[in-house]
Amino acid sequence: MTDYSQFSSLYKLKPAERVALLVKQGVITSQEGDLLLKETPLPVNVADRMIESVIGTHQLPLGIATNFRINGRDLLVPMAIEEPSVVAAATNAAKLALPKGFTASSDDPIMTGQVQVVNVPNVAKAVKEIEGHKIELIAKANATNPMMITLGGGVKALRCRKLTKNMIVIDFDVDVRDAMGANTINTMAEAIALDLEKLSSGKVRLRIITNLADKRLSRASVEYDKNTIGEEVVDGVVDAYLFAYHDIYRACTHNKGIMNGIDPVVIATGNDWRAIEAGAHTYAAITGKYLPLTKWEKTKTGNLRGTIELPLALGLVGGATKTHPLAQIALKILGIKTAQELAQVVACVGLAQNFAALRALSTTGIQTGHMKLHAKNIAVIAGAENDEIEKVAEIIAKQKIVNVDAAKEALKEVREKAK
């Protein structure tokens, strides 16, 4: 059994030591550990089968956020991202939520496909005809994926809507089980296209999934004790949330901060982060006003309660989740069994990341922690190596002048002392 207490100081270890701990605790095998430490874990010949015109691979740092307790279960969360401080912020926010941690839930994995029909001579008649042939249309769509039907999925509903005087759209909802669902739904849309043309006497144009997965929502909640985070932080986070609620300019950056936590987990597990971004931001504006995806409020006892709700179309099967070796390892580290569980994890990380950002912004400012980590990158650019990197980064961070010129001066100082 994995001892999650062993990961509390993961950030203090070197990469090889972190991987060794994962192996020792039985999270991954030694072979998978070797793969993680390779410079190019995604072979070019595998990449060549994933997209077109491949010339190589492009990597992102892969880290692990610790301290996440979700629905009473401890988890290690892989995050692939280039931005400093994100993994550390999520880890710290999760730690402050202990011992209770986060509560999360997800809807059934229902995705919606759309078929556009134009040049319809009689829209009212076309809608009636299509509605009258729902059973046959659903059966034909389901016939394209018998395995999904066996697993309990498939088309659950079909609707026809008028868009203009000669345009209609047919929406059909599909339970895609543990898939993201794009390929399945697009295939279904293609399968019923000709039937829809005949029933409507129109011309089918687009046959495609929608990334507004508003029937596949995930939610998470957390409560921070005022005695743990301080009353100033409680009030500061609530005020920061209200700023985003009433101002669209702030709401945009507020939600970007949430996606700072969500995207890295989505990328690490081989899922489509662009679809998640599109769905999230559209859902933020679903009322007609662009709003924050989270809500923060002060409880009657003075604690800070946060909630998040957004569409999360994530899969464990198909696409890069099965072809990318690191995505498979990331899913193994997570230890989840269903796409709904993955969505719950992602929602919790988004909520934690948002708390971390609002806490920093409303108190000390966002740059304090961020620049400490960014200073390491600047130190490397300035020519620092090995142990010099930490020393140079510490000097320029203390000076609060984090640029290459300052780092070069600090490097000279470090090397002079080392003589």
N, C-alpha and C positions, 0 to 999 in steps of 0.2 A: 504493500500500500504506500502511496506517495505521501511523504511527510512535507506538507506545504510550509511548515515553519522554517525549513532549511533554505527557502528562497527569499527570506525577508531581507537579506543583505546581498542580493544578486548583483546589484549595481556596483558593489565594491570589488567584484571579481573581474578577472580578465576573461575575454571571450572563450578561450579554451577551457578555463575553469568553470564557466557557466555551462558550457556544453557537457563537461565531465559530470557536473552535478545532475543535469537532466538524465544522463545515462545511469548514474549511480542510483537515482531515485526511480528508475524504471519508466520514466516518461517516454524516452526514445531508446532505440538500440544503439550500440556502438557504431554500427555501419551508418545509421542515420546521422549520428554525431559527426562522423568523418565527412559526410556529404555537406553538412552545415558549414564546416570549416574550410571547405574547398573554395577556391577563388571563383570558380565558375560551376556552381552546382546544377545549372540548367545547360545541358549539352547543346551545342549548336544544331546538331542533327535533330534533336527533339524540338528546339525552337523553330526549326525550318518547317515542321509539320503543324505548328500552331498558327503562324501568320505567313504572309507572302513576302518574297524578296528579302529574306533574312540575311544579314551580314554579321550578326553577332548577338550578344545579349547585353541588357542594361540592368544593373542591379541597384537595389535600395538596401539600406541597413535594415536588418531584421532584429527587433528587440522583443523583450517579454515584459509585459506589465504584470506585477504581482499584487497580492492582497485582495483580489476580487473574490468576494463571497456572494454568490447569486442564488437566490432561492435556497439558502442554507448550504450550498456546495462551494468548496474552494476550487478556483480555476487559475491556470496560468494562461495569459492572453498574448498571443503573438501579434506584433504590430510592425508593419513594413512602412517606413517613412524616413524622409531625409531631414525633416525639421527638428532642430534641437529642442529639448525640454518636454516634448509631448508625452513620451513614454514615462518619464519621471513624474510629470504632473498627474497623469492618470493613476500611476501607482500610489502616489501620495494621497490623492483624493479617495481612492479605494480604501487605503489604510485608515483614514479618518472616519470612514463609515462603519468600521468594525466596532463591536462584534456582530452586529445584526447584518450589515452589508446591504445588498440591493435585492429588491423584489421585482420580478419581471414576468411578462406573459406575452404570448403571440397568438394571433388569429390563425385559422386554418390557412394553408398555403394556396390561396385563391388568386390566380392571375387572370387578367382580362385580355382577350384578343379582339381586334376590330377589323371589319371588312367595310370598306367605303364603296358605295354604289352611286354612280352619277347618271345623268341623262334619263332619270326615271320619269316616264310620261304621266303616271298617276301615282303620286306618293301614297295617298290614303289606301289605295287598292294594293300597292306593293307591300305596305306594312301589314295589312290584313292577311295577305297570302303567306308572307314569311312567318308571321305569328302562328298561322294555322298549320305550318309544316315544321314546327319546332322539333318534334320527336324524331322525324326522319333526318333533319339536319344535325341534331346532336348525335344520333347513332352513326352517321357518316363521319363526323369529326372524331368520335371515339374510336372508330375502326382503324385510325391511323396509329394508335398507340395502345394495343391490347394489354401490354405489360402494366401500364399505368392504371388501367381499369382493374386489373387483377389486384393491384396494391391499394385499391380503394379510391383512386383518383378519377380524373376525367371531367368532361363538361357537366356542370351543375345547373347552368341557367343560360338562356339565350334571349336577347331583347333586340327590338328594331326601333330606331328613333329617326324622326325627321330632322334634318339639319337645315335644308333650304327648300325652296319650292320644287327642286328636282334632284335633291341629294338626300340619301339616307345612310345610316351607319348601323351595322349589326354588331352588337357587343355580345361576346360569350365568355362566361366565367368558367375557369378550369382549375380544379384541384390538381396541382402539379406535384404533390407529395414532396420529396426531398430534392427536387430540381429547382433551378431558378425559373425555368419554364419557357424561355424565349423560343428555342427550336421546336419544342412540342406545339406551342400555340401557333407559331407561324406556319407549321405544316398543316395543322387543322384548318387554318384560315384558307390556305391554298386548296384544301380538299373540298370545301363547300362553296368555293367561289362560283363555279359554273351553275350550280343549283340556284344560287342567289340571283344570278343574272337572269335565269329563266323565270323565276318567280316574280322578279321585279320588272322585267323587260328593260332593264337598264344595263349599264356598263360598270363592271367591277374595276376599281383602281387599286387602292392600297389594301394590303392584307398583312397585318402586323400586330404585334403585341403592344400594349401601352405600358409605359414605365410608371404610370401613376397607379401603383398597386394599393389602392385605398381599401381593398377588402383583405389585405394582407398586412395589417398593422401590428406593430410591436410596441410594448409599453414597458417602462421601468420607473421605479420610484426609490427614493432614498431619504432618510432622515438623519441629519447631523445634529448631534447633541451640542447645545449652546455652551456647555461646560468644556467641551472638547475643542471647538473651533473659536469660541469667544463671541460675545454678543455683537461686537463691532462687525465681525464677518457676517453674521446673520443679517444684520440691517444692510450692510454693504451689498451683499448678493441680491437681496430683495430689491433694493434701489436700482441695481444694475439691470435686473430683469425688467423692471418697470420702464426703464430707459428704452430698452429694446422693444417693449410692447407698444410704446407710444411714438417711436421714431424709426422709420424704415431704414435709414442709413445705419443706425446702430443694429437693427435687427439683422441686417445682412451679415455684419461681422460677428454678431452673436452666434448665428447659425453656422458660419464658417468655422468658428471655434468648436462647435459640436462635431462637425465633419472632420476636424483634426483628429478626433478620437475614433470616429466611425470608419473613415476611409482606410487607415492603416490595417485594421483587422480584416476589412473586406479584401484589400489587396493581398495580404498575407495568406488568406485562404483561397485565393484564386478566383474570387468572385468579381462581378462587373461593377466597379466603383462608379463608373459614369452613369449607369442606370440608377444606382442608389442616390447619387447626387441629384439627378433630374427629378426623381420621385420625391425626394425630401423637400427640395425647394418649391416644387409645385404644390405639395401638400401644405407647406407653410403659407401659401397664398390661396388656399382652397376656399376661404371665406370671402375672398375678394380683396382682402387686405393682407399684405405680407407680414407675418407674425413670427415670434420666436417659437422654435420647436419644443422648448422646455418651459416649465413654469416653476417659479420659486416663491414660496410663501412662508410666513412666520406662523408657527403653530400656537395653540393656546398656551402651551407650556414654555414658549419662547425658543423652541428648536427651529431648525431650518429644514423645510420639506421641499424636495424637488421631484418633478415628474417629467417624463418625456413620452411623446407618442409620434410615430412616423412610420411610413411604409418601408418595409425591408424585404426585398425580393432576393433572397439568398439561397444558394444550393449547396448540396454536398456531392452531387453527381453531375457529370457532364462538364464540358468546357475545361478550363485550366485547373479546376479542382481535382481532376483526374490525370491530367497530362503533365502538370508542373510538379516536379519532385518536392520542391519546398512547400508548395501548397498542401501536399499530402502530409508532410511532417508537421506543418502548422496545425492542421486539423487534428492530428494525433496528439499534439501537445495540449490542445484544448480539451480533448477527451469527450466531445459532445457526439450525440448519436443521430440527431435530427436537424433539419434545416430550421425548424422553429427554435430549437435550443440555441443555434448559432445566432439567430436574429435577436434573441433575448440578451445574449452576451454583448452583441454589437450595440444594442440600445443602452445597456448599462455603461459601457465604455464612453459612449457619447454623452451621457448624463454626467459621468465623473469628470470628463474632460471639460465640460461646460462649467461645472462647479469650480474646478481648479483655475480656469481662466478668470471667472467673475470674482473669485476670492482675491486673486492677485491684482486685478484691475482696480478693485474697490478699496484696496488697502495699500500695499507697498508699490504697486505698479507692475506691469507685465514684464518689464525688461530686467528686473533684478535677477531672477532665476534663469531666464532665457539667455541673457548675455554671458552668464558664467559658462554655460555649455557652448555657446557660440564662440567664446574665446578660444576654445580648443581648436576649432576649425581655422580660426585666424592664425593661431600659433603654428599650425602645420603649413599654412600658406607662406608664413614668414620664414620657414626653413627649420623649425624646431623638430627634433627627432626624439623618439623614445621618452625617457624621463623628462626631457626638456619641455615637452608639450604641456604637462601639468604645471610646471613651474612658471612658464611664460604666461599661460592662461590665467593663473592665479594673480600674477602681477598686474596684467592689463585689466582684469576684472575689478581688482581693488582700486585701480586708478580711474575706472569708469571711462576709459578711452580704449574701446575695443576696435582697433583698426590695424592694418598691416604695418604701418610706420611705427606705431607704439609697440607692436609685437617684435619688430626687428630690434628696437632699442632694448626691450626686455630680454631678448635672446642674447644680445651682446653682454648684458649684465650677468645673466645666468652663466654664460661661458667663461666670463672673467673670473667669477667666483669659483668655478670648477677647476681653474688652473692650479 
